[in-house]
Amino acid sequence: MTEPKPLEVADKRDKTWQQTKSENTRAAILEAALACFYDLGYGATTTEKVAKQAGVSRGAMLHHFPSRQHLVLEAVRHIYSKRLQIFKERELKVNEGAEHTRISEGIDAYWQQLQSPLFTVFHELSVAARTDDDLREAMALNHENLDESWRKVAESLFPDLAQSEDFETANLLTVCLLEGMVSRGITTGNIPDKLIPLLKRQLSEMFADVRDVGRSTVKIEMTDE
C-alpha cells in the first residue's frame, strides 16, 4: 500500500473561513468513520456510509479522501492521535499538584480510558488487519509512530518514574496487561479485572528504586541540563 500524501493544513493565523470549514468537514468525516467502524464493523464500512454518517456529500468525501485506502489510513491516524491525547489529559489531571506520580490512580484512569468505544474500534481494526493488507500496513505504520510518541509523553507525564531502570518494562507490562484484559472482555464478555490490584502491587515494587525521587526535582534537573 502506497501511503497517501498527507493533506496540508494552513497556519491557524492565516486561516480563512473556507479553510476552517474544510478542516471541520474533514474532522467530521473522520469521526463518522470511527462511528461506522464501531456500529457496523470495519468490513461493512464504506465511504458512502461514512459520508452519510457525517452528513456530507459524496463530492465532499472525495475531496478530502479520494479513496477508501486514504480514508482508512487517516482514520487510523486519527484514532491513534485521540488515544494519546486522552491518555495525556487524564494522566495530567490525576497527577496535578503531586510530588510523586500517583501510580494507583494513574492505572485506574487508563483502565477507564480503555472502557470506551474508542478502544473497541481500535480492537476491531487490530483484528481486521490480520486479513487486510492495506489496514495491516496502516496499523503498523502508525503503531511505530505511536510507540515513540507514547514513550515521550510517558516520560514527561511521569518524570520521577522515568528515572527507574524498570520504567520501560513497567510501561510495557501495564499496556499489554490492561489492553489484553479489555480485548478479552470484548470477545468473551468477561473482563478479568481482578488482575488490576496485582498490577498495582507489581508496579509499586518495580518503582521502589525511585520512591524518593520528586516530580518537580526531576523537572528542574532536566531543565538545567
Protein Blocks (a to p, Z undefined) as FASTA:
>chain_A
ZZddddddddfklpcfklmmmmmmmmmmmmmmmmmmmmnojklpcfklmmmmnopafklm
mmmmmbfklmmmmmmmmmmmmmmmmmmmmmmmmmgoiabdcfklmmmmmmmmmmcfklmm
mmmmmmmmmmmmklmmmmmmmmmmmmmmmmmmmmmmmmmlmmpmklmmmmmmmmmmmmmm
mmmmmmnopacfklmmmmmmmmmmmmmmmmmpcfklmmmmmmmZZ
